[in-house]
């Protein structure tokens, strides 16, 4: 931002305080490279969030998604304990560590992912396939008690088939939700990735029974052409209502 509050020509600024140059890099086709790979590379090179993540030392552009969700709903507080599901490479974990004050000994962050993840100061890391039958038990044992937030950026690989991809993301969200119901302290929060167009009715009903408020959010850092969105549930009631008639 220039003096007087005016934006510099050719730049943008969003609610995260991120300023990126509106430059465009054209990637030439290369022998042996698929067109889809060329388009992906071009998009990465021209994505201001990718550049800003590198500048700030963030592990992924996804960090801005959690920042923007948390800025809007004020979910993560100093001293909170957080479980980050689908954490690798660690963008969300970095944000959680910062906002709960884990580096100052005020909070705790446990990152869980099937992929390996580089160590991170202020976070505990579990390499685990959360779809395994006993995965939730292993994480609960690691926690040793309730937490204030369960955040999930888990997503199965997309197939390109709209209905199949929708069912897969609902399944991952369902796993995260059941885990959250089991481990959250009263008043806790839950964030999970979904696909734009709505959350499965039954899943959404379970959230509304177990939390006082449920929202759908699409942060600015989510690419405009992506169907990705997030469900945000706040005010965990402290007990499961899933078996009610």
N, C-alpha and C positions, 0 to 999 in steps of 0.2 A: 504494500500500500504506500503510495507516495504522500508527501506532505499535503495537508488540507483534506485528507480522507479520500482522495481520488485514486482510482485504480490506474496502474500503468497500462498503457495501450498494449494489447496482446497478452494480457494476463487475466487469470480468474482467481477469485477467492471464495472459499466456502466457510461453513460454520465451524469447521475444525481449525480455522486459522491457517489453512494451507493455501499457498499461492503457487500456481504453476503456469509456466509459459505455454502459450498456445502455439506450439511449433508442431510441424508434421513431418515425420520421417517416413519416406517411402522405401519399402524393402523390395529389392529386386528378386525375382524368382531365381532359384538355384537348382541345378541338376540334382535329381534325387530327393528334393524336398517337396512334400505334398503342398498343394495350394492352401489347405487348411492350416498347415504349419506356418506358411508364409504370412497368412492373415493374422494368426495368433501372435507371431513375432512383431508384426507391424503394430498391432494393438498394444502390446506391452511397451514398445518403444515410445508410443505416443500417449501413454496413460500417465497423467500427472501424479496419480496416487502411487504408481510404481516408483517414479523418480523421487517423490517426497519421502516414501518409506526408506529408500536408500540413504537419503540425506539425514534422516532422523535416526538411522540405525535400527529400524524396525525390520522384523524378519519377513513380513509380508504386507501387501497393501490391505489385506483383510483387517489389519489393526484399526484402520480408520472407520470400518463399519461398526465395530464395538464402541469406539470412541463416540461416534455420532449417536448411536442408540443410547449409550449411557448419559451423554450430555442432555439428551431429550427427556429421559425418564428418571435420571438420578438413581441408578440401581446399585452401584458399587460404592461402598463407604469404607473409610479407614477402619481397620480392625476386622473386616469381614473375612470369612473363609469361603473360598470359591473352588469349584471343580470345573475344569475346562475340558469338555469332551470333544474329540476330534481336533486336538490342539496343534499338531504339527503344521507348519514349521515353528509356530510359536508367537504369531502376531497378536492373537487375542490374549495369550498368556502374559505377554509383556505389558499390555494395557491393564490387565487385572492386577499384576504385581505392583504397578505404579499406583493404581487408584485405591487399593486396600492398604497400602503402606507396608507391603511385605518386606521391603528392603530395610525398613525401620523397625521391624519386629512387631508391627501392629496387626498383621493379617497373615493369612495362609492361602497359597494357591497350589492346587494339585492339577497337573496337566496329564491327560490320558490320550493316547493315540496308538493305532496299530503300527504306525511308522516310527522309525527312530527319530529322536529329536535331540539337538545339541543341548548340553546342560545350560541352565539359566539361573543366575543368581536370584534368589527370592522365590523360586518355584521348585516343587518336587515333581518328578516326571515318572510316569508309568508307561512302559511300552506294552500295550494290551489291545487285543481285538475285542471291542466292547459288544460285539454281536455273539460272543461265546456265551454258553449257558450260565457259567459261574462268574462272568466278568464283573457283574455288579457286586457280588459278594467280595471279590478281591479288592475292589475299590473301597467298599464300606469298611473292610478290615484295615485298609491303609488309613482311612480317615479317622476311625475310632470314635466318631460322634457326628452330630448334625452339622450342617453347613448353612451359610446364608444365601448362597447363589449357586445354581447349576447353569452353566452356559455351554451351548452346543453348536458347533459349526460343522457337525458330522454330515456327510453326504456320500451316498454310494455313487460309483462311476455312472455317468449318464449313458443311455443307450441311443438317444435320439428319438425313441418312441415315447410320446407324451404321456400316455397312460401308465406305462411301465415305470418311467422316471418318477411320476407322481406317487405311485405306490411305494417305491423304494424310499423316497424322502419321507413319506408318512411313517414308514416302518422305523426309520432311524429316529424320527422325532418321538415316536411312541416309546422306544427304548429309553430315550433321554428323559421323557416325562415320567415314566414309571420310576426310574431311578431318583428323579427329583422328589417325587412324592414320598419315597422311602427315606430320603436323607435330609431334606430341608427342615430347618428350624421354623417355628411360626413366624410369619411375616417375610419369609424368604422369597427369592425371585427366580424366575426360569426364563431363559432365552434359547430359542432353537431355530435352526434354518428350516424354511418351508419353501414351497414354490408358489409364486404369485397366482392368484386365482382361488385362494382360500385353503384353509386347513380342513382335513377330513372332518365331517360333522361330529362323529363319535369322539374323535380326539379333542376337538374344540370343546365339546360338552364336558369332557373330563376336566379340562383346564378350568372351565367356568365353575365347576363344582368344588375344585380344590384351591382356587385363587380368587381373591376379591375382584381383580381387574385383569382383563386379557386384551391385548392390542396386537395389531399387525403393523409392522414397520418395514419400510424400504429405505435404508440410509442412502445418502447421496453417493457414497463410495461404491454402492452396488451399480454395476454397469447398466445403463438405461435399457439395453437390448436383452438383459438377462431376466428370467422369470423368478430369480431368487428374491426371497423376502424373509422376514423373521417374525416369529411370534414372541411376544413379550408378556409374561404373566407375573403379576406382583401380588403381594399380600397372601402368601401361603397360609391356609387356614389352620394348619398344624395337625390335621388328621385326614386320612383318606376317606373320600365319600364314594369311592368307586363301586362299592357293593350295595349302595342304597337302591331301593326300587324306584 
